[in-house]
Structure formats: structure tokens, C-alpha cells
Amino acid sequence: MEDMVAESFKYTVLGMGVVFLFLYILVLMLRLQKSLIVRFFPQEKEVSTVSVRPQAVANDGKEERRKIAAMTAAIHHHKKVMRK
């Protein structure tokens, strides 16, 4: 009986060791892949495409009210669709 317990413990440690080794190698390979991708395919800097409104135009709050109305309509539509 003790022999079977010792053997099962041995196989348990061996199995967990194999899984740990596999996961460690996987992490190393992913780090290597990341470094290769960053090195050979660098990300291009994004160009800001923010439109600038002229200061001469007076903002009387219409734009803000339009945004609020659009958000309210979107929420109302979402709730209506989710009820079906």
C-alpha cells in the first residue's frame, strides 16, 4: 500500500512539473515573440485628427443639448430592444 502511495505521489509531482515546465516555456516563447514583433514591426505614431472649431463661433449650448438628446435616444432605443 505504501508503495502505491509513493508511486502516485511521484507521478503527481512529475505531472505537475511537466505542466509547470510547459507553461514556463510558453511564457518565454510569448515574450520572445513580443520582442520580435516590436523590433521588426514597430507601431506607427497615431496622427491626431482633432478638428478645431474657430473661436469666433459662439457656443450657445446647442451642441451640448444635441449630444444629450442623442445619448438619451440611444439609451431609450437600447432599453426598448432589450425588452423584446
C-alpha positions in Angstrom: 0.0 0.0 0.0 2.8 2.4 0.9 4.4 1.6 -2.4 1.3 2.7 -4.3 1.1 6.0 -2.4 4.7 6.7 -3.1 4.3 5.9 -6.7 1.2 8.1 -7.0 3.0 10.9 -5.3 5.9 10.5 -7.7 3.6 10.7 -10.7 1.7 13.7 -9.3 5.0 15.6 -8.8 6.2 14.5 -12.3 2.9 15.6 -13.9 2.8 19.0 -12.2 6.5 19.5 -13.0 5.8 18.8 -16.7 2.9 21.3 -16.7 4.9 23.9 -14.9 7.8 23.5 -17.4 5.4 23.7 -20.3 3.8 26.9 -19.0 7.2 28.4 -18.3 8.4 27.7 -21.8 5.2 29.1 -23.2 5.7 32.4 -21.3 9.3 32.6 -22.6 8.2 32.0 -26.1 5.5 34.7 -25.9 8.0 37.2 -24.5 10.3 36.3 -27.4 7.5 36.7 -29.9 6.6 40.1 -28.4 10.1 41.4 -28.6 10.5 40.2 -32.2 7.2 41.8 -33.2 8.1 45.1 -31.5 11.5 45.0 -33.1 10.5 44.2 -36.7 7.0 45.7 -36.8 7.1 48.9 -34.8 3.8 50.7 -34.2 3.4 53.9 -36.1 2.6 57.0 -34.1 -1.0 58.0 -34.5 -1.7 61.4 -36.0 -4.2 63.4 -34.1 -7.2 64.3 -36.3 -9.0 66.5 -33.8 -10.9 69.2 -35.6 -10.5 72.7 -34.1 -13.6 74.9 -34.0 -13.0 78.6 -34.7 -13.2 80.8 -31.6 -15.4 83.3 -33.5 -18.4 80.9 -33.3 -20.4 81.4 -30.2 -21.4 78.3 -28.4 -24.9 78.9 -27.0 -25.3 75.3 -25.7 -27.0 73.8 -28.8 -24.2 71.3 -29.4 -24.3 70.1 -25.8 -28.1 69.7 -25.9 -27.8 67.7 -29.2 -25.3 65.4 -27.5 -27.5 64.8 -24.5 -30.5 64.2 -26.8 -28.5 61.7 -28.9 -27.4 59.8 -25.7 -30.9 59.8 -24.3 -32.3 58.5 -27.6 -29.6 55.7 -27.7 -30.4 54.6 -24.2 -34.1 54.6 -24.9 -33.6 52.6 -28.0 -31.3 50.1 -26.2 -33.9 49.6 -23.4 -36.6 49.1 -26.0 -34.6 46.5 -27.9 -33.7 44.6 -24.7 -37.3 44.3 -23.6 -38.2 42.2 -26.7 
